[in-house]
Amino acid sequence: MCAIEIQPVVTTERLVLRRPRLSDAKRIAELANDHDVARMMSSMPWPYGLSDAEAFLAAQDDKPGCDFVIEHPAEGMVGVAGFKFDALGRPELGYWLGRPYWGHGFATEAARGALVWAAKDWRKRAIIARHFTDNPASGEVLCKAGFLYTGEVTLTPSPARPEPAPCRTMVWLA
Ligand SMILES: CC(C)(COP(=O)(O)OP(=O)(O)OC[C@H]1O[C@@H](n2cnc3c(N)ncnc32)[C@H](O)[C@@H]1OP(=O)(O)O)[C@@H](O)C(=O)NCCC(=O)NCCS
């Protein structure tokens, strides 16, 4: 569950990051049921149905870390960003945007906002992130948000890929 604040809200120049609500299920399922989104994620179900969105939302209260819905004032929900703990207990940032919203700088803006929250309110000093090597756009997002490559590359499965693929680890220090 979200430490420190029960319902944190992060406001950036164009976006609002807020806690997910049960009423987000339909929109999440619509945007997430896209193979080009799911194959870049290591733990997103594929195919992604309404029941997957409902399970994601139902798990929120008991989840370590914190997820945010990324909202645009005119467009509504455009994606999700969140922190979980990796196998080594390190806080890890992940995110995805619905395809209509790619290419506007939203992921970079949301990642920067989420990192400010993680450092200031969640009091984390180091955050990791990982991207598949065939996802240079996410590498760009992470570099622009201030992450650096650690040199660690791990073969990582994704439900939307036939076999594990190499993933690069990055780190951000507050
Ligand atoms: C990756 C993703 C989050 C990017 O979102 P976005 O809002 O379009 O990202 P931004 O606009 O903030 O930044 C993308 C950057 O990557 C660059 N880029 C895009 N495609 C690229 C490519 N094939 N090679 C190199 N750079 C690329 C863009 O030019 C941009 O950089 P710039 O601002 O310097 O021009 C989005 O495409 C997405 O959700 N994809 C599916 C899920 C995913 O990959 N999640 C991340 C898992 S690690």
The ligand as a MOL file (V3000), in Angstrom:
LIG
                    3D

  0  0  0     0  0            999 V3000
M  V30 BEGIN CTAB
M  V30 COUNTS 48 50 0 0 0
M  V30 BEGIN ATOM
M  V30 1 C 7.6990 3.8670 -23.9450 0
M  V30 2 C 6.5750 4.8310 -23.6630 0
M  V30 3 C 6.2830 4.8660 -22.1790 0
M  V30 4 C 7.0210 6.2160 -24.1450 0
M  V30 5 O 6.0030 7.1540 -23.8320 0
M  V30 6 P 6.0260 8.6210 -24.4810 0
M  V30 7 O 5.0910 9.4780 -23.7090 0
M  V30 8 O 5.8190 8.5030 -25.9440 0
M  V30 9 O 7.5310 9.0380 -24.1640 0
M  V30 10 P 8.1340 10.4940 -24.2560 0
M  V30 11 O 7.4240 11.2450 -25.3610 0
M  V30 12 O 8.1450 11.1100 -22.9020 0
M  V30 13 O 9.6520 10.2000 -24.6570 0
M  V30 14 C 9.9420 9.2330 -25.6440 0
M  V30 15 C 11.3150 9.5320 -26.1990 0
M  V30 16 O 11.7630 8.3730 -26.8960 0
M  V30 17 C 12.1320 8.7450 -28.1890 0
M  V30 18 N 11.8710 7.6070 -29.0450 0
M  V30 19 C 10.6900 7.1490 -29.4760 0
M  V30 20 N 10.8820 6.0550 -30.2330 0
M  V30 21 C 12.2160 5.8280 -30.2480 0
M  V30 22 C 13.0340 4.8550 -30.8560 0
M  V30 23 N 12.5110 3.8730 -31.5970 0
M  V30 24 N 14.3730 4.9260 -30.6590 0
M  V30 25 C 14.9080 5.8920 -29.9060 0
M  V30 26 N 14.1870 6.8520 -29.2910 0
M  V30 27 C 12.8400 6.8120 -29.4740 0
M  V30 28 C 11.2900 9.9430 -28.5140 0
M  V30 29 O 11.8380 10.7120 -29.5570 0
M  V30 30 C 11.3030 10.6800 -27.1820 0
M  V30 31 O 12.5080 11.3720 -26.9800 0
M  V30 32 P 12.5980 12.9660 -27.2550 0
M  V30 33 O 11.5870 13.6070 -26.3830 0
M  V30 34 O 13.9880 13.3150 -26.8720 0
M  V30 35 O 12.2890 13.1620 -28.6990 0
M  V30 36 C 5.2650 4.4420 -24.4330 0
M  V30 37 O 5.5670 4.2920 -25.7890 0
M  V30 38 C 4.6640 3.1740 -23.9120 0
M  V30 39 O 3.8680 3.1980 -22.9760 0
M  V30 40 N 5.0540 2.0240 -24.5210 0
M  V30 41 C 4.5450 0.7200 -24.1260 0
M  V30 42 C 4.8440 0.3540 -22.6640 0
M  V30 43 C 6.2830 0.6090 -22.2720 0
M  V30 44 O 7.1950 0.5140 -23.0680 0
M  V30 45 N 6.4770 0.9090 -20.9790 0
M  V30 46 C 7.7940 1.0840 -20.4270 0
M  V30 47 C 8.3420 -0.2390 -19.9900 0
M  V30 48 S 10.0400 -0.1160 -19.4630 0
M  V30 END ATOM
M  V30 BEGIN BOND
M  V30 1 1 1 2
M  V30 2 1 2 3
M  V30 3 1 2 4
M  V30 4 1 2 36
M  V30 5 1 4 5
M  V30 6 1 5 6
M  V30 7 2 6 7
M  V30 8 1 6 8
M  V30 9 1 6 9
M  V30 10 1 9 10
M  V30 11 2 10 11
M  V30 12 1 10 12
M  V30 13 1 10 13
M  V30 14 1 13 14
M  V30 15 1 14 15
M  V30 16 1 15 16
M  V30 17 1 15 30
M  V30 18 1 16 17
M  V30 19 1 17 18
M  V30 20 1 17 28
M  V30 21 1 18 19
M  V30 22 1 18 27
M  V30 23 2 19 20
M  V30 24 1 20 21
M  V30 25 1 21 22
M  V30 26 2 21 27
M  V30 27 1 22 23
M  V30 28 2 22 24
M  V30 29 1 24 25
M  V30 30 2 25 26
M  V30 31 1 26 27
M  V30 32 1 28 29
M  V30 33 1 28 30
M  V30 34 1 30 31
M  V30 35 1 31 32
M  V30 36 2 32 33
M  V30 37 1 32 34
M  V30 38 1 32 35
M  V30 39 1 36 37
M  V30 40 1 36 38
M  V30 41 2 38 39
M  V30 42 1 38 40
M  V30 43 1 40 41
M  V30 44 1 41 42
M  V30 45 1 42 43
M  V30 46 2 43 44
M  V30 47 1 43 45
M  V30 48 1 45 46
M  V30 49 1 46 47
M  V30 50 1 47 48
M  V30 END BOND
M  V30 END CTAB
M  END
